[in-house]
Amino acid sequence: MTLTPQDIAAIETVLGASERPDDRTWFWNLRDDATNRVLALTISVADLGNEQPSTIVSAQTYQGYVELHDVSAYLCIEPDEVMFIAKQQDRFSSLVVGRTCTCSQFGNIRASLIGKDLTEIDPALLMAAMQLSLAEAIVLS
């Protein structure tokens, strides 16, 4: 995914202004005073040598560090979350971050889960199915 100035502007509309240490990196240092949570979000375009550059999104909180490689799309979820999506053939992963320092990661999810009747799927799959159904058009394209 090649990030355009419009992409960054859309993400900034949801998360607030970013810092930009160089031409290939954007950084958000988010703080939610109501819950005392913090989240450091970085979007980087990494040079892989002979291969196409890869967009990498990382999020660091007091609870841990997560990273999503080869991000191919993003989706702004009003009012305050952004979902980053990485597709790999019939599976996908996502990282969802929020202005209030929320962070969720769904990994290696089968695309066939999208669009299923939520009342008929195994409860263990329900959160991934509900969250990722928001990105159905992106995932199944």
Buried (B, 14 or more C-beta within 10 A) or exposed (E): BEBEEEBBEBBBEBBEEBEEEEEBBBBBEBEBEEEEBEBBBBBBBEEEEEEEBBBBBBBBBEEEEBEBEBBBBBBBBEEBBBBBBBBEEEBBBBBBBBBBBBBBBBEEBEBEBBEEEEEEBEEEBEEBBEBBBBBEEBBEE
